[in-house]
Amino acid sequence: MRTPDERFAHLPDYPFKPNYARIKLGDGSGAELRMHYLDERPRDPAKASGETVLLLHGNPSWSYLYRHVIPPLVAAGHRCVAPDLVGFGKSDKVVDRFAYTWQSHVEWLREAVFDRLDLRDVTMVCHDWGGMVGLLLLAQHPDRFRRVVASNTGLREGGGDLGPGWEHLAKWVQFTQRTKQLEPGQIVDGFSLTHLDPAVQAAYNAPYPDDRYLHGVRRFAAIIPITENDEANPAIRAAWKVLESLQTPFLCAFSAEDHVTRGDHTSLSGRIPGAQGQPHTAIADAAHFVQEDQAAEFAQVVADFISLTS
């Protein structure tokens, strides 16, 4: 399914030109999907730094999340590519909710940014599920990445002690599966310190005219690895074999008031060699959606890390 274009008319602070990449659905039928992405860069080529920043959103947001992060990065001379994951934003939505898996999301993203856009020397900025998918992609194609900035995300397999975030996780899964009228705008508002204007909340709701369009949002919660025999565990273990030897510069820019981590990024910064000695931060006065609470500071952290590691 494809969200009608009129749903995206007059979104606040989102003047960006849409771009689309055609990718395979991957079910053996030969069917294709259309993945939307933003591609913003300095107007004057002489001012471009040559850095390509891949901005990956999580759940239940879309590229609209980065509307205030992209302009300062472009002003600093960087190209910003911000895709909407399949099932989100202006990208196509799949009718079969079980088509949304870890593997399918990684493959859809890989085909779009590597096969279609041929991105190289990428600075990946990944948030929430954008980190979970992005870190798997990083482990599979480390040669494509120049540096990484991870925000309020992680990569852990199911089984064992799920830690202090278990209570939040259980409530989140129940909420996403049982709430009849699921509104992403209210969710983003609820996990931000900033109270979002109704027009901004409506923008987060815009991709989803009715519940049929929300399968991608609901499924992300349902496929969080919990048990020791979760089908995602082998891929996550394989990824960590690479990540635990990765020297690529890796920065954690978390939020001090994230509802789960409370700014604790050691599950990533403590295991990835490229994260050692980097200026990790827990941004103050920011909850889970740091891009809503502290967009300018978040963009500056990314720009400074690019400069530090160039």
VOTORMI-481699 format. One record per residue: residue number from 1; chain; x, y, z of N, C-alpha, C in turn. Coordinates in pm, whole numbers. Layout:
<recs>
{NUM "A" {X Y Z} {X Y Z} {X Y Z}}
...
</recs>
This chain:
<recs>
{1 "A" {84 -118 0} {0 0 0} {88 124 0}}
{2 "A" {34 230 -55} {108 356 -64} {22 468 -7}}
{3 "A" {76 541 89} {4 652 149} {-19 762 44}}
{4 "A" {-141 810 30} {-168 917 -67} {-82 1040 -39}}
{5 "A" {-34 1103 -146} {55 1219 -133} {-8 1333 -55}}
{6 "A" {-140 1347 -68} {-205 1460 -2} {-195 1452 151}}
{7 "A" {-168 1335 203} {-151 1322 347} {-27 1400 396}}
{8 "A" {66 1428 305} {191 1492 342} {197 1639 302}}
{9 "A" {85 1694 263} {82 1835 225} {94 1926 347}}
{10 "A" {179 2027 335} {190 2133 437} {236 2081 573}}
{11 "A" {329 1988 575} {384 1944 703} {474 2053 761}}
{12 "A" {466 2080 890} {549 2185 949} {699 2155 937}}
{13 "A" {774 2251 886} {921 2244 882} {973 2123 806}}
{14 "A" {904 2085 700} {947 1969 620} {936 2006 471}}
{15 "A" {1026 2095 425} {1017 2145 288} {1095 2061 187}}
{16 "A" {1140 1943 228} {1237 1868 149} {1173 1798 28}}
{17 "A" {1251 1789 -76} {1207 1721 -198} {1207 1569 -175}}
{18 "A" {1099 1500 -213} {1098 1354 -200} {1180 1286 -309}}
{19 "A" {1243 1175 -273} {1315 1091 -368} {1273 947 -342}}
{20 "A" {1280 863 -444} {1233 726 -428} {1330 627 -494}}
{21 "A" {1351 516 -426} {1431 405 -480} {1342 282 -489}}
{22 "A" {1350 213 -599} {1273 90 -615} {1357 -28 -569}}
{23 "A" {1299 -109 -479} {1370 -223 -423} {1279 -345 -429}}
{24 "A" {1339 -461 -416} {1262 -586 -424} {1188 -612 -292}}
{25 "A" {1064 -661 -305} {989 -701 -186} {1059 -817 -117}}
{26 "A" {1112 -910 -197} {1191 -1019 -139} {1113 -1143 -103}}
{27 "A" {991 -1155 -156} {911 -1273 -125} {913 -1375 -238}}
{28 "A" {1000 -1354 -337} {1008 -1446 -448} {912 -1417 -562}}
{29 "A" {826 -1317 -545} {725 -1286 -647} {777 -1192 -754}}
{30 "A" {890 -1129 -728} {941 -1028 -820} {880 -891 -798}}
{31 "A" {789 -879 -701} {724 -751 -672} {826 -652 -617}}
{32 "A" {798 -524 -640} {888 -419 -595} {818 -327 -495}}
{33 "A" {899 -263 -413} {855 -161 -319} {920 -29 -357}}
{34 "A" {858 78 -313} {917 209 -332} {959 263 -196}}
{35 "A" {1090 288 -179} {1141 343 -54} {1170 491 -73}}
{36 "A" {1114 571 15} {1135 716 9} {1261 754 85}}
{37 "A" {1330 856 36} {1444 909 109} {1463 1057 78}}
{38 "A" {1516 1129 174} {1558 1266 154} {1705 1265 112}}
{39 "A" {1742 1359 28} {1882 1371 -15} {1914 1519 -24}}
{40 "A" {1959 1575 88} {1984 1718 97} {2134 1742 104}}
{41 "A" {2179 1846 30} {2322 1876 26} {2342 2025 3}}
{42 "A" {2462 2076 28} {2487 2219 5} {2460 2257 -140}}
{43 "A" {2397 2374 -157} {2368 2420 -293} {2494 2455 -369}}
{44 "A" {2593 2507 -298} {2721 2542 -360} {2816 2424 -345}}
{45 "A" {2848 2354 -455} {2937 2237 -445} {3072 2270 -382}}
{46 "A" {3114 2395 -395} {3244 2434 -339} {3244 2430 -187}}
{47 "A" {3123 2436 -127} {3112 2434 19} {3087 2295 74}}
{48 "A" {3075 2196 -14} {3049 2059 32} {3177 1996 85}}
{49 "A" {3167 1926 197} {3284 1863 259} {3312 1725 201}}
{50 "A" {3214 1669 129} {3231 1534 76} {3183 1427 170}}
{51 "A" {3138 1464 292} {3088 1365 386} {2941 1333 357}}
{52 "A" {2906 1206 364} {2769 1161 344} {2715 1108 477}}
{53 "A" {2608 1169 525} {2549 1132 654} {2419 1058 628}}
{54 "A" {2413 932 672} {2293 850 659} {2218 854 790}}
{55 "A" {2098 912 788} {2018 933 909} {1907 830 915}}
{56 "A" {1914 740 1011} {1817 631 1022} {1726 652 1143}}
{57 "A" {1597 659 1116} {1496 676 1221} {1461 541 1282}}
{58 "A" {1382 546 1388} {1334 424 1452} {1183 417 1452}}
{59 "A" {1127 360 1558} {984 334 1568} {922 423 1676}}
{60 "A" {810 492 1649} {728 489 1529} {748 613 1441}}
{61 "A" {870 664 1436} {897 787 1364} {928 760 1217}}
{62 "A" {964 864 1144} {1010 850 1005} {1105 966 978}}
{63 "A" {1143 992 855} {1244 1093 829} {1204 1231 878}}
{64 "A" {1078 1253 905} {1032 1379 965} {1106 1407 1095}}
{65 "A" {1152 1303 1164} {1224 1316 1290} {1348 1404 1275}}
{66 "A" {1409 1403 1157} {1536 1472 1135} {1520 1608 1069}}
{67 "A" {1398 1662 1067} {1374 1787 994} {1455 1904 1049}}
{68 "A" {1487 1903 1180} {1566 2011 1238} {1714 1974 1254}}
{69 "A" {1749 1851 1221} {1888 1806 1227} {1956 1824 1091}}
{70 "A" {1881 1803 985} {1938 1809 850} {1990 1948 814}}
{71 "A" {1914 2058 834} {1963 2189 791} {2099 2229 848}}
{72 "A" {2124 2214 980} {2258 2252 1028} {2369 2162 976}}
{73 "A" {2340 2035 951} {2443 1948 894} {2473 1986 750}}
{74 "A" {2370 2021 674} {2392 2068 537} {2469 2200 538}}
{75 "A" {2434 2288 632} {2505 2416 644} {2652 2394 677}}
{76 "A" {2683 2284 744} {2822 2251 777} {2893 2184 660}}
{77 "A" {2822 2165 549} {2885 2112 429} {2861 1967 399}}
{78 "A" {2768 1904 471} {2748 1760 457} {2624 1726 374}}
{79 "A" {2632 1616 306} {2516 1559 236} {2439 1473 335}}
{80 "A" {2309 1491 344} {2225 1415 436} {2127 1329 358}}
{81 "A" {2134 1199 380} {2040 1104 320} {1959 1043 434}}
{82 "A" {1828 1063 429} {1740 1015 537} {1628 931 476}}
{83 "A" {1641 800 478} {1535 714 423} {1422 692 522}}
{84 "A" {1306 660 468} {1197 607 548} {1202 455 536}}
{85 "A" {1218 385 647} {1216 239 641} {1084 193 581}}
{86 "A" {1085 78 516} {962 23 458} {858 9 568}}
{87 "A" {736 57 540} {630 56 639} {616 186 713}}
{88 "A" {705 283 684} {707 409 757} {712 526 660}}
{89 "A" {665 642 705} {677 763 627} {615 753 490}}
{90 "A" {690 800 390} {642 799 252} {677 671 178}}
{91 "A" {746 579 245} {777 450 183} {652 363 179}}
{92 "A" {654 264 90} {540 173 78} {521 93 205}}
{93 "A" {396 52 228} {361 -33 341} {322 -171 287}}
{94 "A" {366 -275 356} {339 -412 314} {213 -461 383}}
{95 "A" {124 -523 305} {-4 -570 359} {16 -683 458}}
{96 "A" {106 -776 427} {133 -890 515} {224 -846 628}}
{97 "A" {169 -838 749} {250 -788 860} {367 -878 893}}
{98 "A" {359 -1006 858} {468 -1098 889} {586 -1082 793}}
{99 "A" {570 -998 691} {682 -968 601} {785 -879 668}}
{100 "A" {746 -813 777} {837 -725 849} {920 -808 947}}
{101 "A" {1043 -834 910} {1137 -910 993} {1268 -834 1003}}
{102 "A" {1354 -876 1093} {1489 -819 1100} {1557 -830 964}}
{103 "A" {1554 -951 908} {1624 -976 782} {1569 -890 669}}
{104 "A" {1436 -878 660} {1379 -802 551} {1414 -654 563}}
{105 "A" {1409 -599 684} {1444 -458 701} {1590 -431 663}}
{106 "A" {1679 -519 704} {1820 -501 669} {1838 -510 518}}
{107 "A" {1774 -606 455} {1790 -624 311} {1728 -508 234}}
{108 "A" {1611 -462 276} {1549 -346 209} {1639 -224 219}}
{109 "A" {1695 -200 337} {1781 -84 355} {1909 -99 274}}
{110 "A" {1968 -219 278} {2092 -243 203} {2073 -217 54}}
{111 "A" {1966 -270 -1} {1943 -254 -144} {1924 -106 -180}}
{112 "A" {1854 -33 -95} {1829 108 -125} {1957 191 -117}}
{113 "A" {2031 181 -6} {2144 273 13} {2272 228 -55}}
{114 "A" {2287 99 -79} {2407 51 -145} {2385 20 -293}}
{115 "A" {2286 -64 -325} {2263 -101 -465} {2208 14 -548}}
{116 "A" {2116 92 -490} {2053 199 -567} {2128 331 -554}}
{117 "A" {2164 371 -431} {2230 500 -412} {2382 490 -411}}
{118 "A" {2434 369 -396} {2579 344 -396} {2652 434 -296}}
{119 "A" {2600 445 -175} {2664 526 -73} {2791 459 -23}}
{120 "A" {2894 539 -7} {3024 491 42} {3080 592 142}}
{121 "A" {3175 547 224} {3234 634 327} {3124 701 409}}
{122 "A" {3030 622 454} {2908 672 517} {2931 705 664}}
{123 "A" {2879 820 707} {2863 850 849} {2721 810 885}}
{124 "A" {2705 701 958} {2571 655 995} {2530 715 1128}}
{125 "A" {2414 781 1128} {2351 830 1250} {2225 747 1269}}
{126 "A" {2220 669 1376} {2110 573 1389} {2045 584 1526}}
{127 "A" {1913 581 1525} {1834 603 1646} {1733 490 1663}}
{128 "A" {1719 439 1787} {1614 342 1817} {1629 222 1722}}
{129 "A" {1519 179 1656} {1528 66 1563} {1618 96 1444}}
{130 "A" {1639 221 1412} {1736 253 1308} {1874 206 1346}}
{131 "A" {1902 201 1478} {2028 148 1526} {2033 -4 1517}}
{132 "A" {1926 -69 1555} {1924 -215 1551} {1942 -266 1408}}
{133 "A" {1871 -206 1315} {1885 -244 1174} {2020 -196 1120}}
{134 "A" {2055 -72 1154} {2179 -15 1102} {2304 -86 1150}}
{135 "A" {2305 -132 1275} {2423 -202 1326} {2440 -337 1260}}
{136 "A" {2331 -404 1225} {2342 -528 1148} {2400 -499 1010}}
{137 "A" {2354 -391 948} {2407 -352 817} {2554 -316 827}}
{138 "A" {2591 -246 932} {2732 -211 956} {2818 -336 968}}
{139 "A" {2770 -435 1042} {2848 -558 1061} {2863 -636 931}}
{140 "A" {2763 -629 845} {2768 -702 718} {2850 -630 612}}
{141 "A" {2859 -498 623} {2930 -419 521} {3014 -310 587}}
{142 "A" {3110 -347 674} {3186 -245 746} {3269 -156 654}}
{143 "A" {3304 -205 536} {3385 -126 444} {3312 -6 387}}
{144 "A" {3179 -1 402} {3100 110 348} {3091 228 445}}
{145 "A" {3136 210 569} {3112 311 672} {3242 377 716}}
{146 "A" {3233 508 732} {3347 587 778} {3343 609 929}}
{147 "A" {3222 627 983} {3204 649 1127} {3058 625 1162}}
{148 "A" {3028 614 1292} {2891 587 1338} {2860 675 1458}}
{149 "A" {2738 729 1460} {2683 795 1579} {2554 722 1614}}
{150 "A" {2553 659 1730} {2436 582 1775} {2365 657 1886}}
{151 "A" {2231 660 1878} {2153 736 1975} {2038 653 2029}}
{152 "A" {2036 634 2161} {1925 567 2229} {1886 437 2159}}
{153 "A" {1984 352 2141} {1965 227 2071} {2057 121 2130}}
{154 "A" {2052 2 2075} {2137 -108 2119} {2118 -226 2028}}
{155 "A" {2187 -334 2059} {2175 -455 1980} {2201 -573 2073}}
{156 "A" {2093 -635 2120} {2110 -747 2212} {2017 -859 2171}}
{157 "A" {2066 -981 2190} {1983 -1098 2159} {1892 -1130 2276}}
{158 "A" {1790 -1208 2249} {1697 -1246 2353} {1752 -1354 2442}}
{159 "A" {1687 -1372 2557} {1730 -1472 2654} {1802 -1409 2771}}
{160 "A" {1801 -1477 2884} {1871 -1427 3002} {1800 -1309 3065}}
{161 "A" {1875 -1235 3144} {1822 -1120 3215} {1808 -1004 3118}}
{162 "A" {1687 -956 3097} {1663 -845 3007} {1689 -709 3070}}
{163 "A" {1731 -709 3197} {1774 -586 3260} {1660 -498 3308}}
{164 "A" {1696 -378 3356} {1596 -288 3416} {1494 -235 3316}}
{165 "A" {1523 -245 3186} {1429 -196 3086} {1316 -294 3057}}
{166 "A" {1317 -411 3122} {1216 -513 3091} {1074 -464 3116}}
{167 "A" {1053 -394 3228} {918 -347 3259} {867 -253 3149}}
{168 "A" {953 -162 3103} {915 -72 2995} {887 -149 2866}}
{169 "A" {972 -248 2840} {957 -328 2718} {824 -402 2718}}
{170 "A" {791 -466 2830} {666 -541 2838} {546 -451 2816}}
{171 "A" {548 -334 2877} {437 -240 2859} {428 -192 2714}}
{172 "A" {545 -169 2654} {548 -122 2516} {490 -225 2421}}
{173 "A" {528 -351 2437} {477 -457 2351} {325 -468 2366}}
{174 "A" {277 -470 2488} {134 -479 2511} {60 -359 2450}}
{175 "A" {115 -242 2469} {51 -121 2418} {40 -125 2265}}
{176 "A" {147 -159 2197} {145 -156 2051} {57 -264 1990}}
{177 "A" {42 -375 2060} {-38 -484 2003} {-185 -475 2039}}
{178 "A" {-218 -408 2149} {-356 -408 2197} {-430 -276 2179}}
{179 "A" {-355 -168 2151} {-420 -39 2134} {-489 -34 1998}}
{180 "A" {-619 -9 2000} {-695 -11 1876} {-662 109 1789}}
{181 "A" {-660 227 1848} {-629 349 1775} {-486 391 1810}}
{182 "A" {-390 334 1738} {-249 363 1765} {-209 490 1690}}
{183 "A" {-161 590 1763} {-124 717 1702} {24 746 1727}}
{184 "A" {108 730 1625} {252 756 1642} {283 895 1697}}
{185 "A" {205 996 1657} {230 1131 1705} {221 1142 1856}}
{186 "A" {124 1073 1915} {112 1074 2060} {228 1001 2126}}
{187 "A" {276 896 2060} {388 820 2116} {515 905 2117}}
{188 "A" {545 971 2005} {663 1056 1999} {651 1169 2102}}
{189 "A" {533 1225 2114} {510 1330 2213} {532 1276 2355}}
{190 "A" {485 1155 2381} {496 1097 2514} {638 1064 2554}}
{191 "A" {724 1036 2456} {863 1001 2485} {959 1114 2451}}
{192 "A" {906 1236 2451} {986 1357 2439} {958 1445 2560}}
{193 "A" {1055 1525 2600} {1031 1623 2705} {954 1742 2651}}
{194 "A" {981 1774 2524} {911 1883 2458} {768 1841 2426}}
{195 "A" {672 1927 2456} {534 1897 2416} {519 1934 2270}}
{196 "A" {485 1838 2187} {477 1861 2044} {346 1929 2008}}
{197 "A" {357 2028 1922} {240 2096 1870} {148 1995 1801}}
{198 "A" {16 2013 1808} {-75 1920 1741} {-44 1900 1593}}
{199 "A" {4 2004 1526} {38 1990 1383} {158 1898 1364}}
{200 "A" {252 1900 1459} {368 1810 1451} {324 1667 1481}}
{201 "A" {239 1648 1580} {186 1515 1606} {111 1461 1484}}
{202 "A" {37 1548 1419} {-36 1508 1298} {60 1467 1187}}
{203 "A" {176 1532 1182} {275 1496 1081} {328 1355 1104}}
{204 "A" {348 1319 1229} {392 1182 1259} {282 1080 1228}}
{205 "A" {158 1123 1235} {46 1034 1202} {17 1027 1052}}
{206 "A" {67 1123 977} {31 1137 836} {50 1011 752}}
{207 "A" {155 930 774} {173 813 687} {68 705 703}}
{208 "A" {-21 716 802} {-107 603 839} {-255 642 835}}
{209 "A" {-318 640 718} {-459 676 708} {-552 588 791}}
{210 "A" {-516 460 804} {-593 370 889} {-502 258 937}}
{211 "A" {-557 166 1013} {-474 66 1081} {-400 -28 986}}
{212 "A" {-449 -44 866} {-381 -133 771} {-239 -84 740}}
{213 "A" {-217 46 754} {-87 104 723} {10 94 840}}
{214 "A" {-37 47 955} {43 48 1077} {112 -84 1108}}
{215 "A" {105 -180 1017} {166 -311 1045} {315 -298 1077}}
{216 "A" {385 -213 1004} {528 -197 1029} {556 -144 1168}}
{217 "A" {477 -48 1212} {493 9 1346} {467 -97 1453}}
{218 "A" {358 -168 1438} {323 -269 1539} {423 -385 1540}}
{219 "A" {471 -425 1422} {559 -542 1416} {696 -517 1477}}
{220 "A" {747 -395 1471} {877 -370 1533} {874 -408 1681}}
{221 "A" {765 -376 1748} {755 -412 1890} {745 -562 1908}}
{222 "A" {676 -629 1817} {652 -772 1831} {777 -856 1802}}
{223 "A" {875 -800 1728} {994 -880 1693} {1116 -843 1776}}
{224 "A" {1096 -767 1885} {1207 -744 1977} {1249 -878 2036}}
{225 "A" {1377 -915 2028} {1419 -1046 2081} {1402 -1054 2232}}
{226 "A" {1331 -1156 2275} {1307 -1174 2419} {1358 -1311 2467}}
{227 "A" {1327 -1417 2392} {1361 -1552 2436} {1495 -1597 2380}}
{228 "A" {1552 -1701 2440} {1684 -1749 2400} {1683 -1817 2263}}
{229 "A" {1565 -1856 2214} {1557 -1917 2082} {1492 -1825 1979}}
{230 "A" {1499 -1694 2004} {1442 -1598 1910} {1511 -1612 1774}}
{231 "A" {1433 -1600 1667} {1488 -1621 1533} {1591 -1516 1493}}
{232 "A" {1593 -1401 1562} {1690 -1297 1531} {1825 -1319 1599}}
{233 "A" {1831 -1406 1700} {1953 -1422 1778} {2076 -1461 1696}}
{234 "A" {2068 -1557 1603} {2188 -1591 1527} {2247 -1474 1449}}
{235 "A" {2161 -1392 1388} {2210 -1276 1314} {2274 -1174 1407}}
{236 "A" {2217 -1157 1526} {2273 -1062 1622} {2408 -1111 1673}}
{237 "A" {2417 -1241 1702} {2546 -1296 1746} {2652 -1281 1638}}
{238 "A" {2615 -1307 1514} {2710 -1292 1403} {2755 -1147 1390}}
{239 "A" {2662 -1055 1410} {2696 -913 1401} {2796 -874 1509}}
{240 "A" {2776 -925 1630} {2867 -887 1739} {3008 -942 1719}}
{241 "A" {3021 -1052 1648} {3155 -1103 1618} {3235 -1002 1536}}
{242 "A" {3164 -927 1452} {3228 -822 1373} {3243 -695 1455}}
{243 "A" {3135 -655 1522} {3137 -529 1596} {3241 -529 1707}}
{244 "A" {3266 -643 1768} {3362 -648 1878} {3507 -641 1831}}
{245 "A" {3527 -635 1700} {3662 -614 1646} {3666 -490 1557}}
{246 "A" {3560 -412 1556} {3547 -300 1464} {3623 -177 1514}}
{247 "A" {3709 -125 1429} {3787 -7 1465} {3728 122 1410}}
{248 "A" {3620 113 1336} {3553 231 1282} {3515 326 1396}}
{249 "A" {3548 456 1386} {3511 550 1493} {3362 542 1526}}
{250 "A" {3331 527 1653} {3194 500 1697} {3163 587 1817}}
{251 "A" {3060 670 1803} {3021 763 1910} {2880 732 1957}}
{252 "A" {2859 735 2087} {2725 724 2144} {2679 863 2187}}
{253 "A" {2565 906 2130} {2503 1033 2168} {2364 1001 2217}}
{254 "A" {2356 963 2345} {2231 921 2406} {2163 1041 2474}}
{255 "A" {2051 1013 2538} {1978 1117 2610} {1983 1088 2760}}
{256 "A" {2007 1191 2838} {2016 1173 2983} {1885 1124 3041}}
{257 "A" {1773 1157 2976} {1643 1120 3030} {1568 1025 2937}}
{258 "A" {1642 944 2863} {1578 838 2786} {1508 743 2882}}
{259 "A" {1389 697 2848} {1306 623 2943} {1360 486 2976}}
{260 "A" {1450 432 2893} {1508 300 2920} {1652 310 2965}}
{261 "A" {1738 373 2885} {1882 370 2913} {1925 473 3016}}
{262 "A" {1848 584 3031} {1890 693 3119} {2031 739 3087}}
{263 "A" {2066 733 2958} {2196 781 2914} {2307 679 2920}}
{264 "A" {2279 557 2965} {2381 453 2976} {2403 387 2840}}
{265 "A" {2517 413 2780} {2549 363 2647} {2655 253 2649}}
{266 "A" {2686 201 2768} {2799 109 2779} {2777 -24 2707}}
{267 "A" {2652 -61 2679} {2628 -184 2605} {2687 -176 2465}}
{268 "A" {2706 -54 2415} {2773 -34 2286} {2915 19 2307}}
{269 "A" {2929 127 2381} {3061 190 2396} {3160 102 2469}}
{270 "A" {3109 10 2550} {3199 -79 2624} {3242 -202 2548}}
{271 "A" {3186 -225 2429} {3215 -348 2355} {3279 -325 2219}}
{272 "A" {3264 -206 2163} {3311 -180 2028} {3445 -107 2034}}
{273 "A" {3552 -166 1980} {3685 -103 1990} {3689 40 1937}}
{274 "A" {3618 67 1829} {3619 200 1772} {3554 306 1859}}
{275 "A" {3486 261 1965} {3423 354 2059} {3516 396 2171}}
{276 "A" {3628 327 2185} {3719 356 2295} {3781 495 2278}}
{277 "A" {3774 575 2385} {3834 707 2384} {3755 814 2313}}
{278 "A" {3637 781 2266} {3556 881 2195} {3477 965 2295}}
{279 "A" {3438 1086 2255} {3367 1177 2347} {3217 1147 2357}}
{280 "A" {3186 1031 2410} {3045 991 2425} {2972 1092 2515}}
{281 "A" {2842 1102 2490} {2766 1201 2566} {2626 1150 2595}}
{282 "A" {2570 1198 2705} {2428 1181 2736} {2371 1322 2739}}
{283 "A" {2302 1359 2634} {2256 1496 2616} {2152 1532 2722}}
{284 "A" {2175 1641 2790} {2085 1685 2898} {1955 1740 2841}}
{285 "A" {1852 1735 2923} {1721 1789 2887} {1668 1726 2759}}
{286 "A" {1688 1596 2746} {1639 1523 2629} {1593 1385 2673}}
{287 "A" {1478 1344 2622} {1426 1209 2644} {1456 1124 2520}}
{288 "A" {1377 1021 2498} {1410 924 2392} {1426 991 2256}}
{289 "A" {1334 1079 2220} {1342 1145 2090} {1424 1274 2105}}
{290 "A" {1554 1254 2113} {1647 1366 2130} {1637 1464 2015}}
{291 "A" {1598 1417 1896} {1586 1505 1780} {1471 1603 1796}}
{292 "A" {1376 1573 1882} {1268 1667 1913} {1307 1760 2027}}
{293 "A" {1379 1708 2125} {1412 1786 2244} {1533 1877 2226}}
{294 "A" {1636 1825 2159} {1763 1899 2147} {1822 1879 2007}}
{295 "A" {1747 1919 1905} {1791 1895 1767} {1921 1967 1735}}
{296 "A" {1932 2093 1773} {2051 2170 1740} {2175 2112 1807}}
{297 "A" {2162 2075 1935} {2277 2016 2005} {2313 1880 1945}}
{298 "A" {2212 1801 1911} {2238 1671 1851} {2311 1687 1718}}
{299 "A" {2266 1779 1635} {2333 1803 1507} {2477 1848 1529}}
{300 "A" {2500 1931 1631} {2635 1978 1658} {2726 1865 1703}}
{301 "A" {2671 1773 1783} {2749 1656 1825} {2794 1575 1704}}
{302 "A" {2702 1555 1609} {2736 1481 1488} {2841 1555 1407}}
{303 "A" {2822 1684 1387} {2917 1763 1307} {3055 1765 1373}}
{304 "A" {3059 1778 1505} {3188 1782 1576} {3259 1647 1564}}
{305 "A" {3184 1538 1569} {3246 1406 1559} {3303 1384 1419}}
{306 "A" {3232 1433 1319} {3285 1423 1183} {3417 1498 1173}}
{307 "A" {3420 1620 1229} {3543 1699 1225} {3656 1631 1302}}
{308 "A" {3622 1574 1417} {3723 1509 1501} {3786 1389 1434}}
{309 "A" {3709 1317 1354} {3756 1191 1297} {3785 1199 1147}}
{310 "A" {3790 1320 1093} {3818 1337 950} {3969 1333 924}}
</recs>
